[in-house]
Amino acid sequence: MPGLRKGYHRRTPEVREEERESKRFTRKRISPGSEKNRRISGAGESAGAFYFRGLVTVALLACFYLAWRGGTGSDFTSVELEEDRQHQMTLKFEVCNGMSNQRLSVVYGIILASELGRVPVIPGVILSGVQWSSKATEAVDKSVHMEELYDVEYFKYTLDSVGIEVLDSRDAPPNTSCTYVDISKLQGDVVEGLAVHRSVNHLSIGCPLFRLDGLYFEGNNDHILWATLNGMRPNTHLDKIVSAITKKLKSESPDNRFNFVHLRIEDDWVLHCIRWSHIRDGHIRNNCNNNSDTIDEVLRSLNVKITDPVYIASYWDHVDELTEQVIMNRMAAAGYKVFTSRDFKMHFENPKWDYMVKAAVRSATRHHSIKPFCVFFGNMSSPIFHWLADNGVTFIFHRPTWAEDLWGKAQINKHRSHLNLSEEESIYSSFSSLQNDFIRMDLPVLPELEQFIYVLYTQPDVFFQKKVTLSSFSIPLPEVIGMVTDPSSPSGVDGSVSLINLPAARKSYTLFKDFVLSHPDCPRFDKGPGVVGAYLEFYGDSVTKDLLDKKFAAKPTDPINPAAAVVHFYGPKPHEYWDYIQSGVCPGHMDSTFCPRGLDNSLCNYMKIWHGLAVEVDGDSQDARLEDIVLTWITMATCLTSAGHNTVRSPLPRRRRHMSFHMVVHE
């Protein structure tokens, strides 16, 4: 009979209950030199596996919302711990396939180690589990430490709470000290198959996924199962991302709710379903890739409200575009508001700008009078995102609804010769740069800023040289928006720093947006290019009569301003000054006089303050070393020698990509 092992003929309900009670109060482990109590499986391996998958669907959602953070203490000295480890019997195992299967692999491995009386070694994780064949995607040469995704200390804590000690892979014996067993070749119960190696101190196996019968997840092991799943919560960086996205999704619902759908429509899954459905083994195999194209009907059948946003997760880079379009169109037609990972992305496309962003944030926070906000729709795994999150920046996840229409207008008008677009306006040939320039017009309608009257908008190429508060600005404050006066600019203003009256701008938001999108020459306006030109043309005198003092956007190309509160690297950025110093040529996209004007005027004075803000404190990363070389050279050498006599080669790679970052600060 399937599921019955040799020597057992029948398991009555009384026997089943006795087994459960025995396991609940006494953890039965296989110890060296002892015989294992043989178990009876109440279900086949396949049935146990499918049941277990159902449990994980719930756990994957639950584990991301654990708020409590704990740690474990120890009464052992380091010497005692080291001696104890030398006598530990360990089990190394790997994870395999996609993220859900990897989490299951960890559960199987932990319970398997517990049954064997061994200390499990925390496995690595695979960041990309794409599976193009029937062969499992394993961790060989692909894994990273679990801490890249999960809070390892919390993982240790939750397992310790159910009596399971785990060993960090960095503290485990090397692979050369382990005996490897290929569990794919074991017949029958894998626990019994590995128990014969009880004299071996350190065992190593492949991926244990679906290698245990259903009975192994009952009794006390049920507690281990949930402790393992709940213990795999996101690390600090990912937890901030999850929290920020969750907050944004809830804000889109009148009931503060949202729904999450993991839509398996990737190319590798489609191939898997084809293979799965063609296996002729007598089992029903029509349970793969069903309802994907009609997910809207499924949601309606489950009474999912259209007022609650739906976050659809998939590996979009591996999804057929037509399939995605059909699904999204159906969801929209059904009235659902859909979000994907693309709605939380921003184009941090230029690592060379990251050091300027850091300087802006450090300078904004060191005076304790302003709090930085970042309007963000970008790569949340990027180093700069992590840095911003760790340095007190509040993220506002927002993707403008007008971006595509604006881009369409720009594509049409850039070919109209009468507009005479200058080199400076060539940034509007990029979708991301165009969107980033106009994003500030949405500030009045962002829920995160509703509590404020005035906000100070800045671009990332600024730094705060002095403390700035609302009282720093002259009375009367701007009616709608105040920008810095700049007689040298064709428009007469510098829009890199703007003081915005949110309630006033909110009243005219719809009219202003319609004006921008309907303008025949958009994104070029009568008063200049971009959103600054739009502000000047739409609001007219209410902007020009409320101009801010030049001290709020002092420029290195001008004589030094002793009262400068905010410095704007208008034109060349520090790394571009470096290029000029070596080549004698100012970057081609700007006025060739900018670079020598900066060196002849106030660049060196401002750099003495800015340098300490831009360089990483630890100096360990490659970026930090490059910044240190460049900035130290500029502050110590460039300001003492002429460009023509310098032949030092730039240590920065020549990468010219655009990065978009906006910081909003308030008093």
C-alpha positions as semicolon CSV with decimal commas, in nm:
position;residue;x (nm);y (nm);z (nm)
1;M;0,000;0,000;0,000
2;P;0,135;0,345;-0,083
3;G;0,258;0,530;0,223
4;L;0,309;0,217;0,441
5;R;0,658;0,102;0,521
6;K;0,787;-0,251;0,561
7;G;0,682;-0,406;0,891
8;Y;0,367;-0,196;0,934
9;H;0,024;-0,306;0,822
10;R;-0,231;-0,066;0,965
11;R;-0,235;0,265;1,157
12;T;-0,548;0,325;1,360
13;P;-0,660;0,674;1,469
14;E;-0,544;0,588;1,822
15;V;-0,195;0,508;1,692
16;R;-0,185;0,833;1,495
17;E;-0,281;1,041;1,801
18;E;-0,023;0,860;2,015
19;E;0,246;0,944;1,760
20;R;0,144;1,310;1,756
21;E;0,150;1,336;2,136
22;S;0,485;1,160;2,152
23;K;0,635;1,402;1,902
24;R;0,474;1,705;2,064
25;F;0,635;1,650;2,405
26;T;0,953;1,464;2,315
27;R;1,162;1,565;2,020
28;K;1,293;1,242;1,876
29;R;1,635;1,287;1,725
30;I;1,875;1,033;1,589
31;S;2,184;1,044;1,803
32;P;2,516;0,872;1,737
33;G;2,512;0,507;1,837
34;S;2,136;0,485;1,882
35;E;1,870;0,333;1,660
36;K;1,606;0,557;1,514
37;N;1,241;0,498;1,597
38;R;1,097;0,397;1,265
39;R;0,804;0,611;1,156
40;I;0,495;0,541;0,957
41;S;0,401;0,786;0,684
42;G;0,032;0,867;0,671
43;A;0,062;1,021;0,324
44;G;0,280;0,985;0,020
45;E;0,561;1,230;-0,045
46;S;0,372;1,405;-0,321
47;A;0,064;1,469;-0,109
48;G;0,276;1,604;0,176
49;A;0,456;1,837;-0,061
50;F;0,143;1,992;-0,204
51;Y;-0,008;2,043;0,140
52;F;0,309;2,211;0,256
53;R;0,311;2,448;-0,039
54;G;-0,029;2,568;0,071
55;L;0,107;2,657;0,413
56;V;0,391;2,859;0,268
57;T;0,158;3,078;0,064
58;V;0,029;3,221;0,391
59;A;0,368;3,236;0,559
60;L;0,529;3,431;0,278
61;L;0,284;3,714;0,338
62;A;0,292;3,698;0,715
63;C;0,668;3,707;0,763
64;F;0,706;4,051;0,606
65;Y;0,500;4,224;0,872
66;L;0,674;4,110;1,189
67;A;0,756;4,425;1,378
68;W;0,936;4,294;1,682
69;R;1,308;4,256;1,658
70;G;1,492;4,037;1,902
71;G;1,834;3,897;1,964
72;T;1,982;3,607;2,151
73;G;2,223;3,616;2,434
74;S;2,475;3,358;2,543
75;D;2,626;3,258;2,875
76;F;2,924;3,091;2,709
77;T;3,263;3,246;2,664
78;S;3,414;3,250;2,315
79;V;3,656;2,971;2,416
80;E;3,371;2,752;2,540
81;L;3,176;2,818;2,223
82;E;3,473;2,723;2,006
83;E;3,524;2,398;2,201
84;D;3,154;2,323;2,173
85;R;3,161;2,375;1,795
86;Q;3,445;2,129;1,757
87;H;3,218;1,857;1,894
88;Q;2,905;1,961;1,707
89;M;2,762;1,732;1,444
90;T;2,651;1,954;1,156
91;L;2,443;1,928;0,843
92;K;2,511;2,148;0,544
93;F;2,241;2,171;0,280
94;E;2,160;2,386;-0,021
95;V;1,850;2,565;-0,143
96;C;1,718;2,543;-0,498
97;N;1,489;2,703;-0,757
98;G;1,286;3,022;-0,704
99;M;1,232;3,216;-0,385
100;S;0,932;3,020;-0,255
101;N;1,109;2,688;-0,314
102;Q;1,420;2,825;-0,149
103;R;1,222;2,911;0,163
104;L;1,075;2,562;0,160
105;S;1,423;2,418;0,116
106;V;1,532;2,591;0,435
107;V;1,235;2,442;0,623
108;Y;1,310;2,093;0,494
109;G;1,679;2,131;0,580
110;I;1,617;2,256;0,934
111;I;1,370;1,977;1,013
112;L;1,595;1,717;0,853
113;A;1,887;1,833;1,069
114;S;1,665;1,822;1,379
115;E;1,559;1,465;1,301
116;L;1,922;1,365;1,258
117;G;2,031;1,532;1,581
118;R;2,261;1,767;1,390
119;V;2,316;2,142;1,395
120;P;2,197;2,290;1,064
121;V;2,431;2,529;0,886
122;I;2,249;2,836;0,753
123;P;2,247;2,795;0,374
124;G;2,313;3,062;0,116
125;V;2,033;3,195;-0,104
126;I;2,004;3,227;-0,482
127;L;1,914;3,573;-0,605
128;S;1,794;3,445;-0,942
129;G;1,617;3,112;-0,943
130;V;1,515;3,115;-1,310
131;Q;1,467;2,753;-1,418
132;W;1,482;2,683;-1,791
133;S;1,485;2,303;-1,769
134;S;1,342;2,028;-1,553
135;K;1,668;2,025;-1,359
136;A;1,658;2,218;-1,033
137;T;1,839;2,550;-1,011
138;E;2,090;2,485;-0,736
139;A;2,312;2,711;-0,531
140;V;2,646;2,588;-0,664
141;D;2,856;2,898;-0,738
142;K;2,539;3,111;-0,739
143;S;2,451;3,161;-0,375
144;V;2,509;3,458;-0,149
145;H;2,494;3,477;0,228
146;M;2,144;3,469;0,369
147;E;2,194;3,816;0,517
148;E;2,164;3,959;0,165
149;L;1,789;3,898;0,194
150;Y;1,703;3,813;0,552
151;D;1,765;3,928;0,907
152;V;1,996;3,644;1,012
153;E;2,006;3,736;1,381
154;Y;1,628;3,728;1,398
155;F;1,631;3,395;1,213
156;K;1,863;3,252;1,480
157;Y;1,643;3,394;1,754
158;T;1,317;3,242;1,629
159;L;1,471;2,899;1,587
160;D;1,635;2,920;1,929
161;S;1,287;2,981;2,072
162;V;1,187;2,629;1,961
163;G;1,512;2,469;2,071
164;I;1,697;2,471;1,739
165;E;2,053;2,598;1,724
166;V;2,180;2,702;1,383
167;L;2,534;2,773;1,273
168;D;2,638;3,061;1,051
169;S;2,805;2,931;0,734
170;R;3,106;3,151;0,810
171;D;3,159;2,963;1,137
172;A;3,095;2,618;0,993
173;P;3,358;2,358;0,905
174;P;3,493;2,389;0,550
175;N;3,353;2,166;0,277
176;T;3,672;1,964;0,282
177;S;3,581;1,849;0,633
178;C;3,233;1,736;0,529
179;T;3,116;1,404;0,391
180;Y;2,888;1,464;0,094
181;V;2,585;1,242;0,038
182;D;2,381;1,261;-0,282
183;I;2,029;1,238;-0,140
184;S;1,877;1,211;-0,488
185;K;2,010;0,855;-0,496
186;L;1,869;0,755;-0,158
187;Q;1,578;0,513;-0,171
188;G;1,292;0,545;0,075
189;D;1,305;0,764;0,385
190;V;1,585;1,019;0,351
191;V;1,617;1,047;0,731
192;E;1,688;0,676;0,756
193;G;1,919;0,696;0,458
194;L;2,131;0,964;0,624
195;A;2,115;0,805;0,970
196;V;2,368;0,542;0,861
197;H;2,628;0,821;0,861
198;R;2,587;0,881;1,233
199;S;2,961;0,835;1,289
200;V;3,039;1,127;1,057
201;N;3,071;1,463;1,230
202;H;2,990;1,685;0,935
203;L;2,745;1,588;0,662
204;S;2,681;1,781;0,342
205;I;2,386;1,730;0,106
206;G;2,225;1,902;-0,190
207;C;1,878;2,052;-0,188
208;P;1,637;1,865;0,047
209;L;1,323;2,014;-0,108
210;F;1,025;1,771;-0,100
211;R;1,242;1,490;0,040
212;L;1,043;1,445;0,364
213;D;0,707;1,274;0,415
214;G;0,413;1,472;0,549
215;L;0,439;1,318;0,897
216;Y;0,765;1,502;0,955
217;F;0,574;1,831;0,968
218;E;0,341;1,730;1,250
219;G;0,376;1,757;1,627
220;N;0,674;1,952;1,754
221;N;0,807;1,989;1,401
222;D;0,504;2,201;1,324
223;H;0,648;2,461;1,563
224;I;0,987;2,434;1,394
225;L;0,819;2,477;1,056
226;W;0,653;2,805;1,153
227;A;0,955;2,932;1,344
228;T;1,166;2,879;1,033
229;L;0,922;3,055;0,803
230;N;0,853;3,342;1,041
231;G;1,223;3,378;1,109
232;M;1,296;3,453;0,745
233;R;1,194;3,817;0,756
234;P;1,358;4,079;0,534
235;N;1,681;4,242;0,642
236;T;1,684;4,608;0,743
237;H;1,717;4,743;0,390
238;L;1,444;4,525;0,242
239;D;1,216;4,580;0,539
240;K;1,226;4,954;0,475
241;I;1,137;4,893;0,112
242;V;0,849;4,663;0,203
243;S;0,720;4,910;0,461
244;A;0,739;5,202;0,219
245;I;0,561;5,015;-0,058
246;T;0,297;4,887;0,182
247;K;0,234;5,238;0,307
248;K;0,195;5,366;-0,047
249;L;-0,045;5,087;-0,147
250;K;-0,260;5,137;0,161
251;S;-0,279;5,509;0,092
252;E;-0,446;5,428;-0,241
253;S;-0,739;5,256;-0,068
254;P;-1,024;5,422;0,122
255;D;-1,011;5,129;0,364
256;N;-0,631;5,132;0,404
257;R;-0,602;4,790;0,237
258;F;-0,443;4,631;-0,066
259;N;-0,419;4,290;-0,233
260;F;-0,112;4,102;-0,350
261;V;-0,101;3,863;-0,647
262;H;0,205;3,662;-0,746
263;L;0,132;3,604;-1,112
264;R;0,343;3,320;-1,250
265;I;0,357;3,410;-1,618
266;E;0,733;3,420;-1,671
267;D;0,883;3,241;-1,969
268;D;1,050;2,971;-1,758
269;W;0,720;2,896;-1,582
270;V;0,536;2,866;-1,914
271;L;0,794;2,609;-2,026
272;H;0,764;2,427;-1,694
273;C;0,387;2,401;-1,733
274;I;0,427;2,255;-2,080
275;R;0,663;1,988;-1,945
276;W;0,441;1,927;-1,642
277;S;0,122;1,875;-1,841
278;H;0,292;1,626;-2,077
279;I;0,410;1,388;-1,805
280;R;0,213;1,065;-1,851
281;D;0,211;0,906;-1,506
282;G;-0,161;0,874;-1,438
283;H;-0,178;1,186;-1,220
284;I;-0,404;1,479;-1,302
285;R;-0,177;1,759;-1,427
286;N;-0,415;2,032;-1,532
287;N;-0,327;2,255;-1,235
288;C;-0,052;2,462;-1,396
289;N;-0,080;2,805;-1,560
290;N;-0,457;2,822;-1,516
291;N;-0,649;3,152;-1,496
292;S;-0,341;3,367;-1,558
293;D;-0,496;3,550;-1,852
294;T;-0,824;3,595;-1,668
295;I;-0,697;3,691;-1,324
296;D;-0,953;3,975;-1,319
297;E;-1,235;3,719;-1,325
298;V;-1,075;3,524;-1,043
299;L;-1,048;3,837;-0,830
300;R;-1,411;3,925;-0,895
301;S;-1,518;3,573;-0,804
302;L;-1,336;3,617;-0,472
303;N;-1,517;3,947;-0,416
304;V;-1,195;4,150;-0,425
305;K;-1,303;4,515;-0,417
306;I;-1,190;4,738;-0,702
307;T;-1,137;5,020;-0,453
308;D;-0,842;4,831;-0,305
309;P;-0,522;4,843;-0,515
310;V;-0,376;4,518;-0,646
311;Y;0,000;4,468;-0,645
312;I;0,095;4,214;-0,913
313;A;0,436;4,057;-0,873
314;S;0,621;3,882;-1,152
315;Y;0,969;3,872;-1,301
316;W;0,874;4,124;-1,567
317;D;1,199;4,101;-1,761
318;H;1,101;3,743;-1,846
319;V;0,735;3,801;-1,929
320;D;0,596;3,806;-2,281
321;E;0,493;4,166;-2,357
322;L;0,168;4,068;-2,529
323;T;0,068;3,847;-2,237
324;E;0,136;4,128;-1,994
325;Q;-0,058;4,376;-2,205
326;V;-0,364;4,149;-2,226
327;I;-0,366;4,094;-1,850
328;M;-0,318;4,461;-1,763
329;N;-0,585;4,572;-2,008
330;R;-0,834;4,327;-1,860
331;M;-0,752;4,441;-1,506
332;A;-0,798;4,805;-1,606
333;A;-1,126;4,730;-1,784
334;A;-1,249;4,554;-1,472
335;G;-1,177;4,870;-1,271
336;Y;-0,881;4,745;-1,069
337;K;-0,596;4,983;-0,987
338;V;-0,282;4,779;-1,051
339;F;0,069;4,840;-0,920
340;T;0,386;4,652;-1,012
341;S;0,752;4,683;-0,920
342;R;0,786;4,928;-1,208
343;D;0,573;5,175;-1,017
344;F;0,837;5,190;-0,747
345;K;1,141;5,250;-0,963
346;M;1,354;5,554;-1,025
347;H;1,634;5,588;-1,273
348;F;1,950;5,608;-1,065
349;E;2,150;5,578;-1,382
350;N;2,469;5,760;-1,293
351;P;2,678;5,634;-1,001
352;K;2,907;5,932;-1,052
353;W;2,628;6,151;-0,910
354;D;2,577;5,945;-0,596
355;Y;2,845;6,130;-0,401
356;M;2,661;6,458;-0,471
357;V;2,336;6,312;-0,339
358;K;2,514;6,204;-0,022
359;A;2,661;6,550;0,029
360;A;2,319;6,708;-0,016
361;V;2,161;6,476;0,242
362;R;2,444;6,507;0,494
363;S;2,439;6,885;0,472
364;A;2,058;6,893;0,503
365;T;2,053;6,684;0,820
366;R;2,359;6,812;1,005
367;H;2,187;7,138;1,104
368;H;1,879;6,954;1,242
369;S;1,641;7,213;1,096
370;I;1,529;7,033;0,782
371;K;1,419;6,678;0,703
372;P;1,499;6,532;0,361
373;F;1,235;6,361;0,146
374;C;1,307;6,178;-0,177
375;V;1,046;6,146;-0,451
376;F;1,139;5,798;-0,563
377;F;1,045;5,560;-0,842
378;G;1,363;5,364;-0,887
379;N;1,582;5,064;-0,821
380;M;1,533;4,977;-0,456
381;S;1,824;4,735;-0,458
382;S;2,071;5,005;-0,561
383;P;2,345;5,105;-0,314
384;I;2,231;5,467;-0,314
385;F;1,878;5,366;-0,213
386;H;2,018;5,172;0,083
387;W;2,241;5,463;0,177
388;L;1,951;5,710;0,168
389;A;1,734;5,479;0,377
390;D;2,010;5,444;0,637
391;N;2,061;5,819;0,656
392;G;1,717;5,937;0,751
393;V;1,566;6,007;0,410
394;T;1,189;5,962;0,388
395;F;1,085;5,810;0,057
396;I;0,778;5,921;-0,134
397;F;0,697;5,654;-0,391
398;H;0,523;5,828;-0,675
399;R;0,500;5,776;-1,049
400;P;0,328;6,065;-1,231
401;T;0,027;5,981;-1,444
402;W;0,119;6,244;-1,702
403;A;0,470;6,119;-1,781
404;E;0,385;5,927;-2,098
405;D;0,178;6,213;-2,242
406;L;0,456;6,461;-2,167
407;W;0,712;6,237;-2,335
408;G;0,492;6,205;-2,640
409;K;0,471;6,584;-2,673
410;A;0,848;6,613;-2,638
411;Q;0,909;6,357;-2,911
412;I;0,685;6,547;-3,151
413;N;0,819;6,892;-3,074
414;K;1,189;6,813;-3,066
415;H;1,180;6,790;-3,447
416;R;1,015;7,130;-3,490
417;S;1,295;7,361;-3,605
418;H;1,134;7,684;-3,488
419;L;1,180;7,578;-3,126
420;N;1,559;7,601;-3,170
421;L;1,637;7,369;-2,877
422;S;1,979;7,442;-2,734
423;E;2,239;7,194;-2,616
424;E;2,134;7,271;-2,260
425;E;1,783;7,153;-2,343
426;S;1,904;6,825;-2,491
427;I;1,822;6,658;-2,158
428;Y;1,464;6,650;-2,280
429;S;1,560;6,378;-2,525
430;S;1,559;6,141;-2,225
431;F;1,230;6,017;-2,081
432;S;1,371;5,990;-1,730
433;S;1,531;6,336;-1,727
434;L;1,213;6,496;-1,863
435;Q;1,003;6,322;-1,601
436;N;1,247;6,416;-1,325
437;D;1,242;6,782;-1,425
438;F;0,861;6,805;-1,413
439;I;0,808;6,581;-1,107
440;R;0,807;6,883;-0,874
441;M;0,471;6,996;-1,013
442;D;0,315;6,693;-0,837
443;L;0,448;6,792;-0,492
444;P;0,121;6,967;-0,394
445;V;-0,083;6,649;-0,442
446;L;0,145;6,403;-0,261
447;P;-0,033;6,272;0,054
448;E;0,296;6,255;0,244
449;L;0,332;6,634;0,224
450;E;-0,027;6,740;0,298
451;Q;0,058;6,844;0,654
452;F;0,303;7,112;0,538
453;I;0,241;7,466;0,413
454;Y;0,582;7,532;0,258
455;V;0,841;7,287;0,130
456;L;1,186;7,362;-0,005
457;Y;1,260;7,173;-0,324
458;T;1,622;7,122;-0,432
459;Q;1,808;6,930;-0,698
460;P;2,075;6,680;-0,592
461;D;2,370;6,895;-0,700
462;V;2,337;7,134;-0,405
463;F;2,457;7,139;-0,047
464;F;2,348;7,336;0,258
465;Q;2,631;7,552;0,384
466;K;2,430;7,713;0,664
467;K;2,124;7,636;0,873
468;V;1,803;7,702;0,678
469;T;1,461;7,750;0,838
470;L;1,142;7,910;0,715
471;S;1,241;8,230;0,893
472;S;1,554;8,242;0,674
473;F;1,335;8,364;0,385
474;S;1,219;8,722;0,348
475;I;0,863;8,831;0,414
476;P;0,627;8,810;0,234
477;L;0,676;8,444;0,149
478;P;0,595;8,332;-0,207
479;E;0,228;8,321;-0,306
480;V;0,277;7,997;-0,500
481;I;0,641;7,929;-0,582
482;G;0,962;8,120;-0,524
483;M;1,280;8,056;-0,722
484;V;1,623;8,213;-0,689
485;T;1,699;8,525;-0,889
486;D;1,971;8,476;-1,151
487;P;2,033;8,765;-1,391
488;S;2,282;8,556;-1,588
489;S;2,016;8,298;-1,679
490;P;1,801;8,356;-1,992
491;S;1,490;8,304;-1,780
492;G;1,622;8,526;-1,499
493;V;1,587;8,253;-1,236
494;D;1,767;7,947;-1,104
495;G;1,507;7,672;-1,055
496;S;1,738;7,432;-0,871
497;V;1,602;7,562;-0,539
498;S;1,232;7,645;-0,499
499;L;1,016;7,738;-0,202
500;I;0,665;7,609;-0,275
501;N;0,338;7,710;-0,107
502;L;0,162;7,374;-0,120
503;P;-0,200;7,481;-0,047
504;A;-0,182;7,755;-0,312
505;A;-0,019;7,528;-0,569
506;R;-0,273;7,258;-0,489
507;K;-0,562;7,486;-0,585
508;S;-0,419;7,547;-0,931
509;Y;-0,266;7,201;-0,981
510;T;-0,514;7,072;-1,238
511;L;-0,510;7,395;-1,439
512;F;-0,130;7,406;-1,436
513;K;-0,096;7,042;-1,541
514;D;-0,345;7,090;-1,826
515;F;-0,155;7,402;-1,934
516;V;0,171;7,205;-1,953
517;L;0,029;6,911;-2,146
518;S;-0,172;7,124;-2,388
519;H;0,102;7,374;-2,465
520;P;0,183;7,349;-2,837
521;D;0,560;7,376;-2,782
522;C;0,587;7,160;-2,467
523;P;0,842;7,106;-2,311
524;R;0,967;7,443;-2,441
525;F;0,769;7,741;-2,314
526;D;0,776;8,111;-2,398
527;K;0,971;8,185;-2,078
528;G;1,218;7,900;-2,116
529;P;1,251;7,521;-2,124
530;G;1,118;7,269;-1,877
531;V;0,910;7,311;-1,568
532;V;1,080;7,641;-1,476
533;G;0,966;7,792;-1,805
534;A;0,617;7,653;-1,743
535;Y;0,602;7,809;-1,396
536;L;0,713;8,147;-1,528
537;E;0,465;8,146;-1,814
538;F;0,166;8,015;-1,618
539;Y;0,204;8,203;-1,289
540;G;0,368;8,515;-1,436
541;D;0,414;8,803;-1,192
542;S;0,330;8,591;-0,888
543;V;0,663;8,414;-0,946
544;T;0,884;8,702;-1,057
545;K;0,780;8,926;-0,767
546;D;0,857;8,655;-0,512
547;L;1,213;8,568;-0,616
548;L;1,444;8,429;-0,350
549;D;1,777;8,582;-0,257
550;K;2,085;8,455;-0,442
551;K;2,224;8,319;-0,114
552;F;1,986;8,023;-0,157
553;A;2,161;7,913;-0,478
554;A;2,516;8,047;-0,470
555;K;2,725;7,930;-0,767
556;P;3,095;7,844;-0,789
557;T;3,105;8,035;-1,118
558;D;3,020;8,360;-0,934
559;P;3,232;8,552;-0,682
560;I;3,210;8,405;-0,334
561;N;2,896;8,493;-0,141
562;P;2,975;8,514;0,233
563;A;2,603;8,483;0,312
564;A;2,556;8,168;0,099
565;A;2,316;7,925;0,269
566;V;2,277;7,683;-0,023
567;V;2,542;7,623;-0,290
568;H;2,438;7,496;-0,631
569;F;2,693;7,336;-0,864
570;Y;2,537;7,511;-1,161
571;G;2,697;7,386;-1,480
572;P;3,003;7,168;-1,413
573;K;2,990;6,917;-1,131
574;P;3,302;6,832;-0,929
575;H;3,396;6,534;-1,146
576;E;3,351;6,749;-1,457
577;Y;3,584;7,013;-1,316
578;W;3,831;6,728;-1,275
579;D;3,792;6,636;-1,642
580;Y;3,846;6,998;-1,740
581;I;4,159;7,030;-1,529
582;Q;4,320;6,740;-1,714
583;S;4,195;6,803;-2,065
584;G;4,150;7,179;-2,068
585;V;3,806;7,122;-2,225
586;C;3,482;7,192;-2,043
587;P;3,217;6,920;-2,102
588;G;3,055;6,973;-2,441
589;H;2,698;7,007;-2,318
590;M;2,763;7,337;-2,138
591;D;2,909;7,683;-2,184
592;S;3,283;7,645;-2,232
593;T;3,345;7,940;-2,000
594;F;3,185;7,772;-1,698
595;C;3,486;7,563;-1,592
596;P;3,749;7,841;-1,594
597;R;3,499;8,077;-1,430
598;G;3,453;7,832;-1,144
599;L;3,826;7,798;-1,085
600;D;3,872;8,174;-1,107
601;N;3,586;8,250;-0,867
602;S;3,453;8,062;-0,564
603;L;3,485;7,690;-0,645
604;C;3,780;7,633;-0,415
605;N;3,617;7,813;-0,122
606;Y;3,298;7,610;-0,142
607;M;3,486;7,285;-0,198
608;K;3,661;7,315;0,137
609;I;3,322;7,272;0,306
610;W;3,165;7,038;0,053
611;H;3,454;6,792;0,044
612;G;3,392;6,660;0,395
613;L;3,025;6,603;0,316
614;A;3,084;6,406;-0,002
615;V;3,349;6,152;0,104
616;E;3,238;5,833;0,277
617;V;3,336;5,820;0,643
618;D;3,456;5,458;0,640
619;G;3,646;5,488;0,313
620;D;3,615;5,114;0,253
621;S;3,414;5,106;-0,068
622;Q;3,558;5,152;-0,414
623;D;3,335;5,453;-0,471
624;A;3,459;5,610;-0,151
625;R;3,823;5,564;-0,253
626;L;3,759;5,721;-0,592
627;E;3,576;6,011;-0,435
628;D;3,853;6,060;-0,183
629;I;4,117;6,069;-0,455
630;V;3,924;6,310;-0,674
631;L;3,797;6,543;-0,407
632;T;4,118;6,558;-0,209
633;W;4,307;6,638;-0,527
634;I;4,061;6,914;-0,614
635;T;4,070;7,073;-0,270
636;M;4,443;7,041;-0,211
637;A;4,598;7,065;-0,555
638;T;4,360;7,202;-0,813
639;C;4,307;7,525;-0,631
640;L;4,682;7,583;-0,617
641;T;4,784;7,500;-0,973
642;S;4,668;7,599;-1,315
643;A;4,480;7,353;-1,534
644;G;4,736;7,379;-1,808
645;H;5,019;7,244;-1,594
646;N;4,837;6,942;-1,460
647;T;4,873;6,602;-1,627
648;V;4,738;6,371;-1,355
649;R;4,507;6,105;-1,497
650;S;4,153;6,094;-1,365
651;P;4,083;5,788;-1,147
652;L;3,712;5,804;-1,228
653;P;3,583;5,593;-1,517
654;R;3,424;5,799;-1,792
655;R;3,059;5,701;-1,761
656;R;2,802;5,951;-1,875
657;R;2,461;5,834;-1,769
658;H;2,178;6,033;-1,622
659;M;2,067;5,992;-1,263
660;S;1,750;6,141;-1,127
661;F;1,709;6,232;-0,764
662;H;1,499;6,497;-0,600
663;M;1,508;6,601;-0,240
664;V;1,227;6,781;-0,065
665;V;1,302;6,941;0,268
666;H;1,071;7,107;0,516
667;E;1,116;7,297;0,834
